[in-house]
Amino acid sequence: MTYSVVRFNLADPDATRTSARARYAAALEMARYADEHGVDTLQTEEHHGAANGWLPSPFTFAGAALGATRRLTVMISAVIGPLYDPLRLAEDIAVLDLLSGGRLVTVAGIGYRPEEYEQFGADWGRRGKLQDELLETLLTAWSGEPFAFRGRTVHVTPRPYTRPHPTLLVGGSSKAAARRAARLGLPFFPSAHLPELAAYYEEQCAAHGTSGFCMMPAARTPLLHVSEDPERAWATYGKHFLHEARTYASWQSKDISSAVRSTAHTVEDLRAEGVYRILTPEQCVRLAGESLVLHPLCGGMPVAEGHESLRLFAQRVLPRLAERTGAAGGTGDAPEAGGAPETGGA
């Protein structure tokens, strides 16, 4: 079954105060439109201190998107767990879970950029221990009972809507992340198509006597833009895709596994690589059975062009996919991998 995602990170290298405001407003308009036209999931992510304004506050944006929609899932993939106060995060997620009726999905990773830790005064060397504390605290806090936290008794309210707790996955590309997820009985969200790591997670679940599932990205997860004229779109807007690709590549080391990895230095190279694709509606329909990740505002894409890409996707692609599957309103029925995740390291 085809699964549809619309992705937003709000990055724009040429943003002004006015244009940034317009871009955020457009993202919420697009979220509402996507919700009304059967898109399954809105996916967002987190980075700090980026010169292009890459979204630093995913829960604030998720709350606005949840308020603008009624049915689609909003997935944060990923939050950088050790940068958060565990009690405040437990409260924020609980409130969003209640407001949305359980439509928020949080993937918690530990990140891979030391400078983000430095900005918040967090200890990069203790990131694994901080992540353990965060996840354990969230699960305990959402029980609704008082508990011991850093030498004192605390009580987190209100209790979330979702039982036993809001949807929480552990993201990463290391065995340490897989072990962490298995030990806590949480689903595992690898940052790339890593079958051996998924198998290791299953082994660890058996060893710990826990149950869970692995939400692994497909082997290929291209980021899409839909256009009636891909040649014109590449010539006019290819620079926006290249900006994002080069920015993201500059943050990744050889040790980081990601579903979105580009080595391109020119628009021509990027087009040939296939990580970012501009397709006609007809070409997009032929991807039936794959995860479709639309990225309408990629790299500072003009808002009007982003709206047109989403319109074509919603009106010329999703209905034809629904006809193929016999689905009524939407191309999938549950969150799954494929949202070009940034699962935040190990």
Buried (B, 14 or more C-beta within 10 A) or exposed (E): BBBBBBBBBBBBBEBEEEBBEEBBEBBBBBBBBBBBBBBBBBBBBBBBEBEBBBBBEBBEBBBBBBBBBEEBBBBBBBBBBBBBEBBEBBBBBBBBBBEBEBBBBBBBBBBBBEEBBEEEEBEBEEBBEBBBBBBBBBBBBBEEEEEEBEEEEBEBEEBBBBEEBBBBBBBBBBBBBBBBBBBBBBBBBBBBBBEEBBEBBBEBBEEBEBEBBBBBBBEEBBBBBBBEEBEEBBEEBBBBBBBBBBBBBEBBEEEBBBBBBBEBEEBEEBBEBEBBBBBBBEBBBEBBEBBBBBBBBBBBBBBEBBBBBBBBBBEBBBBBBBEBBEBEEBBBEEBBBBBBBBBBBB
